[in-house]
Amino acid sequence: MTFTTEPEGYKKTALSDLQGAWSNFRSMLVDADGMNNRNRLLFHVDEAMSWECVRDLERMRTLTLLIRNIVSQSEPPSDVVQGIEEVADALREVFAALAEGEKL
């Protein structure tokens, strides 16, 4: 009987950058006590980070736009604004990588 071993190295991809951007943004929201719409944003961020959205990046793109709109209406701290912009940039990079034929 053979056992699967854990790989010793990982290839960094646009998708891993996107995952990191979402994680950082979610942490910023959790730390943004008193921010308007914070719980609403966390709900949508959790949905955007779900397996269903990772498998359907168009759905993630739609949710990212919704989240950006809610952020813009919420009087957010500057790091939250920067965080959602980093997510949007990372998502654009994923679509660019897919267009170039990269395997994510």
Legacy VTK file of the C-alpha trace (Angstrom):
# vtk DataFile Version 3.0
C-alpha trace
ASCII
DATASET POLYDATA
POINTS 104 float
0.000 0.000 0.000
1.365 3.429 -0.900
0.713 6.708 0.797
0.447 10.075 -0.844
3.155 12.383 0.389
2.914 16.101 0.775
4.704 18.004 -1.994
7.936 19.658 -0.917
7.365 22.814 -2.950
4.431 24.707 -4.303
4.120 26.681 -7.492
2.843 30.174 -6.826
-0.018 31.017 -9.166
-2.367 33.928 -9.734
-5.023 31.908 -7.918
-2.858 31.634 -4.789
-2.335 35.417 -4.896
-6.113 35.853 -5.121
-6.636 33.581 -2.130
-4.137 35.623 -0.150
-5.795 38.906 -1.142
-9.192 37.629 -0.001
-7.751 36.400 3.311
-6.037 39.730 3.967
-9.179 41.680 3.090
-11.321 39.525 5.360
-8.873 40.100 8.240
-9.071 43.863 7.648
-12.851 43.719 7.864
-12.769 41.699 11.069
-10.454 44.320 12.593
-12.611 47.248 11.390
-14.818 47.498 14.496
-17.653 49.959 14.132
-17.486 50.135 10.333
-20.876 50.466 8.658
-22.027 47.293 6.854
-19.144 45.225 8.248
-21.257 42.122 8.941
-22.927 42.412 5.555
-19.507 42.642 3.900
-18.178 39.656 5.844
-21.146 37.592 4.646
-20.413 38.432 1.005
-16.651 37.931 1.435
-17.236 34.467 2.876
-19.447 33.669 -0.091
-16.826 34.991 -2.535
-14.166 32.830 -0.870
-16.333 29.704 -1.003
-15.494 26.696 -3.118
-18.496 27.402 -5.340
-17.086 30.803 -6.303
-13.567 29.500 -6.796
-15.030 27.055 -9.289
-17.099 29.820 -10.932
-14.861 32.873 -11.211
-17.528 34.885 -13.034
-19.651 34.595 -9.909
-16.657 35.765 -7.863
-16.239 38.726 -10.209
-19.885 39.707 -9.659
-19.515 39.417 -5.886
-16.303 41.443 -5.946
-18.136 44.277 -7.682
-20.973 44.063 -5.142
-18.465 44.145 -2.262
-16.644 47.135 -3.787
-19.949 48.990 -4.046
-20.878 48.247 -0.433
-17.404 49.316 0.718
-17.732 52.601 -1.153
-21.013 53.321 0.670
-19.710 52.361 4.123
-17.262 55.114 5.150
-14.472 52.526 5.404
-10.968 52.903 6.777
-8.374 53.394 4.032
-6.887 49.922 4.520
-10.273 48.339 3.750
-10.503 50.327 0.511
-6.979 49.272 -0.384
-7.795 45.662 0.521
-10.749 45.339 -1.847
-8.713 46.989 -4.602
-5.997 44.371 -4.072
-8.641 41.645 -4.372
-9.945 43.174 -7.601
-6.404 43.434 -8.994
-5.645 39.824 -8.067
-8.873 38.682 -9.716
-7.934 40.570 -12.910
-4.576 38.779 -12.838
-6.342 35.420 -12.596
-8.456 36.194 -15.667
-5.344 37.409 -17.524
-3.485 34.205 -16.630
-6.410 32.099 -17.816
-6.539 34.064 -21.070
-2.849 33.294 -21.600
-3.557 29.598 -21.114
-1.945 29.166 -17.711
-3.122 26.283 -15.578
-4.122 27.443 -12.169
LINES 1 105
104 0 1 2 3 4 5 6 7 8 9 10 11 12 13 14 15 16 17 18 19 20 21 22 23 24 25 26 27 28 29 30 31 32 33 34 35 36 37 38 39 40 41 42 43 44 45 46 47 48 49 50 51 52 53 54 55 56 57 58 59 60 61 62 63 64 65 66 67 68 69 70 71 72 73 74 75 76 77 78 79 80 81 82 83 84 85 86 87 88 89 90 91 92 93 94 95 96 97 98 99 100 101 102 103
